[in-house]
Amino acid sequence: MKPVKTATLGGKRCRIDQVYTYGEAWCKGMKGSEKPYLRIDDRLTGLCELDTLLHEMTHLQQPGWSEKRVERTATEQARLLHRLGWRRIT
């Protein structure tokens, strides 16, 4: 499967990098002038990878939310999707 390089999140075209990041993930570009991107550690797998991706996507889509609200929302979504059988296809 070909890796995804860009997506539209929060109405903005966003670059997506999956690279070795020493266990970190982050998003940039929530403020208007920055070019948005997500960077996710490529060693993450399973539920942890899904939760992290949803967490960072939520930051871009809901820039006014607190960290606690983003964390709770992404984790709830990730757990439900995982329970329903959603998995990465490689």
N, C-alpha and C positions, 0 to 999 in steps of 0.2 A: 504494500500500500504506500502510495506517495505521501510524504509528510506535508501537512498543512503549513503554509508559510504566512498567509494573511487571512483575516476575517473582519467582518464588520461588527463592532461591539460599541454599544452606546452611541450609535449613529456615526461612528468614525471608523475609517479603515485602519486596521491594527496589524502590526507585524507580530508574528509568533515565532519565538526561538525555543527549541528544546535542546539544551546544551548542558554540559557538566557545570554546575554552579555551586559546588560545595554544599549541597543540601538546601539551597535557598531558592525562592521564587519571588518574583516581583512584577509589578506593572508600572509603567510610566505613561504620562500623557493624559492624566485626568484633568489637568489644567489646559485651557484652550490652545496655547501656543506650542505645546510640545507635541511631537509626533508619537502617537500611542504605540506601545508594544508590550507584549507579555514575554517573560523569560521564565521557563520552567526547567527544573533539573531533570535531565533525561534519564536519571537512574530511578526516578520514582515509578512505582508500579501499582496496579490494582486500585483499591479504595483510596489510598493516599494520593495517587496521581489524580484521580477524578476529583477528590475534595480540593486539592491545590488548584487545579485548573478552574473549577467553578468559583473558588475564592477569588482568584485574580481577575476572572471575567466579571464578577460582581463588582469589584472595585471600579472597573472601567465603566460599567453600566449604571452604577449608583454611587457617584463620587461623593455625595453628601452623607452617606451612611457611616456610622461609627465602625471601628474595627470589630467590636463585639457583635454588632448586628450582621456584618458581612460574614464573620466566622460562623455564627449560628446558622444563617441562611444557607451558606455553601455546604456546611456539614449535613444539614437536614436533607438537602437535595441530593448530595452524593450518596448518603446512606440509602435513601429510597431508590435511586437509580440502581445502585449495586444490588439491593435486595430483589429488584425486578429483573436482574440478570444482565444489565448493561456492562459490557466489557470491551476493552480495546481489541481491535482486530489487527493483527500484524501480518 
